[in-house]
Amino acid sequence: MSKKVQAIYLWWHKPVIDRELLQSLPNLKVIANSGVGMDHLDLKLVASFGVKMANAPHAVSNTTADTGMALLLASARRLVEGYHIAVSSGMEYSEADFLGVEVTGATLGIVGMGRIGYKIALRAKAFDMKILYHNRTRRKEQEEQDVGATYCENIDNLLQQADFVMVVVSLTPQTRKLIGKREMELMKPTATLINISRGAVIDQEALVTALQSGRIRAAALDVTSPEPLPRDHTLLKLKNIIITPHLGTRTDKAAYMITEEAVENILAALSGLPMPSEVLPS
């Protein structure tokens, strides 16, 4: 069948795209990914075989932004801890000092104000949050005004002010361990770190130290490195963290929309038309 294959639809990084596979498919024209992140692909290798690539940024934006806000709210109000207390066999009452932190009026720092980051800002505006953002390029003035966002050219300024820091960047050599020991030391001790991008964007060992020492209040992660974490990893033993199994795009509607977007890109490539979501090697 190898000579008949003209397109590959990647779902959760499968199949693995390596040189051997590319060499075995002489008529391959396009690879469509079921998501935004392309860090699992060697883009230059794929392009060297004359194969086009596409992702699905439009289909995943809203559902990923929803996940980010869900993690923020769950961490702030200690919902996971509260659930375990409520269903425990010895539950008689909730301790008076079992307190969360206020979301309304708090400062949210968004690291990465792309399509998803901007949708998070729209949601945060509804909670009357003060919004700071750091991005490679500044958004248009009207876009900033629409969500009440303030641009921080230096990420340090954002980290020092934010009550919640949400990381929404692609994984690249430049963003690997973007949030490490130094960055966490700049954050408020009452701050919460939320990651919905890729696990490797955060230095997890530095995060363990920051959470154990009280350098930061809490963390909420939808992504880790690796996924899943080894069952004896220290992060799994801490109370001031929420970890979910990469649920960002996992809704029935999103799965359907991702597939639609992938098919649209594949059909365009096979017809010699411009692909709506083509990704080029940098």
C-alpha positions in Angstrom: 0.0 0.0 0.0 3.0 2.3 0.5 2.8 3.8 -3.1 -0.8 4.6 -2.6 -0.4 6.7 0.5 -0.6 10.4 -0.2 -1.6 11.8 3.2 -1.1 11.1 6.9 -3.4 12.3 9.6 -1.5 12.4 12.9 -3.6 11.7 16.0 -1.9 12.0 19.4 1.5 11.9 17.6 0.8 8.6 15.9 2.2 7.2 13.7 5.8 8.3 14.4 7.1 10.3 11.5 10.8 9.4 11.0 13.1 9.1 8.0 12.3 5.4 7.5 8.6 6.0 7.2 9.1 9.0 4.9 11.4 6.9 2.6 8.8 4.2 2.5 6.1 6.5 1.2 7.3 7.9 -2.2 4.0 9.6 -3.0 3.3 11.2 0.3 2.2 14.8 -0.1 0.9 16.1 3.2 0.9 15.4 6.9 -2.0 16.9 8.9 -1.6 17.2 12.7 -4.5 16.9 15.2 -3.6 19.9 17.2 -1.4 23.0 17.3 1.9 21.9 18.7 4.3 20.5 16.1 7.3 19.8 18.4 6.9 16.1 17.9 7.8 16.5 14.2 11.2 17.2 12.6 9.8 19.9 10.3 13.0 20.3 8.3 13.2 16.5 7.7 9.6 16.3 6.5 10.1 19.3 4.2 13.2 17.8 2.7 11.0 15.0 1.3 8.8 17.6 -0.4 6.0 16.9 2.1 3.7 19.7 3.3 2.5 20.0 6.9 -0.5 21.5 8.6 -1.9 21.8 12.1 -5.3 22.6 13.5 -5.1 25.9 15.4 -8.7 27.0 14.9 -10.4 23.8 16.2 -8.5 23.7 19.5 -8.5 27.4 20.6 -11.7 27.6 22.6 -11.5 24.2 24.3 -7.8 24.7 25.3 -8.7 28.2 26.7 -11.6 26.6 28.6 -9.2 24.1 30.1 -6.8 26.9 31.2 -9.6 28.7 33.0 -10.9 25.5 34.6 -7.4 24.8 36.0 -7.1 28.4 37.3 -10.5 28.2 39.1 -10.0 24.7 40.4 -6.6 25.6 41.9 -7.7 28.9 43.3 -10.7 27.4 45.1 -8.9 24.1 45.9 -11.7 22.1 44.3 -9.7 18.8 44.1 -8.7 18.9 47.8 -12.2 19.9 48.7 -13.7 17.0 46.8 -11.5 14.5 48.6 -12.5 16.0 52.0 -16.2 15.9 51.0 -16.2 12.2 50.1 -13.8 11.0 52.8 -15.2 8.5 55.3 -14.5 10.7 58.3 -16.0 13.9 57.0 -18.0 15.7 59.7 -17.3 19.4 58.8 -14.9 21.5 56.7 -12.1 23.2 58.6 -12.6 26.9 58.9 -9.1 27.7 57.7 -9.6 25.7 54.5 -9.4 28.8 52.3 -8.8 29.4 48.6 -7.8 32.6 46.9 -10.0 35.2 45.1 -10.1 35.1 41.3 -12.3 38.2 40.7 -10.0 41.2 40.6 -6.8 39.2 40.7 -3.9 39.7 38.2 -3.5 37.2 35.4 -0.2 37.0 33.6 -0.4 35.3 30.2 2.9 34.1 28.8 2.2 33.7 25.1 -0.7 35.8 23.7 -1.4 33.9 20.5 -4.8 32.6 19.4 -5.3 30.6 22.6 -3.8 33.2 24.9 -6.1 35.8 23.6 -9.2 33.6 24.2 -8.0 33.1 27.8 -7.8 36.9 28.1 -11.4 37.2 26.9 -12.5 34.7 29.6 -10.5 36.4 32.3 -12.0 39.7 31.5 -15.4 38.3 32.5 -13.9 37.7 35.9 -12.8 41.3 36.2 -9.2 40.2 36.2 -6.3 42.5 35.5 -4.6 41.1 32.5 -0.8 41.3 31.7 0.8 39.5 28.8 4.2 38.7 27.4 4.6 37.8 23.8 7.2 37.8 21.0 5.2 40.5 19.2 2.8 43.0 20.8 -0.9 42.7 19.9 -2.7 45.5 18.1 -3.8 48.4 20.4 -7.5 47.7 19.7 -7.0 44.0 20.6 -5.4 45.0 23.9 -8.2 47.4 24.7 -10.9 44.9 23.9 -9.7 42.6 26.7 -8.1 45.3 28.9 -4.6 43.7 28.6 -1.3 45.4 29.3 1.8 44.4 27.4 5.0 43.4 29.3 8.0 43.5 27.0 10.0 42.0 29.8 8.6 38.7 31.2 10.1 39.5 34.6 7.7 42.4 35.0 4.8 40.0 34.4 6.1 37.4 36.8 6.6 39.9 39.6 3.0 41.2 39.4 0.8 38.3 38.5 -1.3 36.3 41.0 -1.8 33.6 38.3 0.8 32.9 35.6 -0.6 30.9 32.7 1.9 29.5 30.1 0.5 29.2 26.6 3.5 29.0 24.3 4.7 26.5 21.7 7.6 24.3 22.6 10.8 25.4 20.8 14.5 25.4 21.7 13.9 29.0 22.9 10.9 28.1 25.2 12.3 24.9 26.7 12.5 25.4 30.5 11.3 29.0 29.9 9.9 29.0 33.4 12.8 27.8 35.7 14.2 28.5 39.1 15.0 32.2 38.4 11.5 32.9 37.0 9.8 31.1 40.0 11.8 33.1 42.4 10.5 36.3 40.8 6.9 35.2 41.3 4.8 36.1 44.3 4.8 33.5 47.1 1.0 33.7 46.8 1.1 33.1 43.0 -0.2 30.0 41.0 1.6 28.7 37.9 -0.6 27.1 35.3 0.7 25.3 32.2 -1.4 24.3 29.2 1.3 24.4 26.6 3.9 21.6 26.8 5.5 20.0 29.9 9.1 20.8 28.9 8.3 24.6 28.9 8.6 24.4 32.7 11.6 23.1 34.7 9.8 20.5 36.7 12.6 19.9 39.2 12.6 23.7 40.0 8.8 23.5 40.2 9.0 20.7 42.8 11.4 22.9 44.9 9.2 26.0 44.6 6.1 24.1 45.7 7.7 22.3 48.5 9.4 25.4 49.9 6.3 27.6 49.5 8.2 29.8 47.0 4.9 29.8 45.1 1.5 28.9 46.3 0.4 26.3 43.9 0.5 24.9 40.3 -2.0 23.4 37.9 -0.7 21.4 34.9 -2.5 19.9 32.0 0.9 18.9 30.5 4.0 17.2 32.0 7.3 15.9 30.7 7.0 13.0 30.1 3.3 12.2 29.9 2.4 10.5 32.1 4.9 11.2 34.8 6.6 8.2 36.5 4.4 7.0 39.3 7.0 7.8 41.9 7.5 11.4 40.7 7.5 13.9 43.5 4.9 16.2 41.8 2.4 13.4 42.2 2.8 13.5 46.0 2.2 17.2 46.6 -1.1 18.6 47.8 -0.6 22.1 46.3 -0.7 20.9 42.7 -3.4 19.8 40.2 -2.3 17.5 37.3 -4.6 16.5 34.5 -3.8 14.1 31.6 -3.5 16.5 28.8 -7.3 17.2 28.6 -6.9 20.5 26.7 -8.6 19.6 23.5 -10.6 16.6 24.7 -14.2 17.4 24.1 -16.5 15.7 21.6 -17.0 18.8 19.6 -13.2 19.6 19.5 -12.3 16.1 18.3 -14.8 16.5 15.4 -13.6 20.0 14.5 -9.9 18.9 14.6 -10.7 16.1 12.2 -12.6 18.5 9.9 -9.7 21.0 9.9 -7.2 18.2 9.1 -9.3 16.9 6.2 -9.7 20.4 4.8 -5.9 20.8 4.8 -5.4 17.4 3.3 -7.9 17.9 0.5 -6.3 21.4 -0.3 -2.8 19.9 -0.5 -3.9 17.0 -2.7 -5.7 19.4 -5.0 -2.8 21.7 -5.3 -4.5 24.5 -3.4 -3.2 26.7 -0.5 -3.7 24.9 2.8 -5.6 26.9 5.4 -3.2 26.0 8.3 0.1 25.2 6.6 3.1 25.0 8.9 6.5 25.8 7.4 9.9 24.8 8.9 11.5 27.8 10.6 
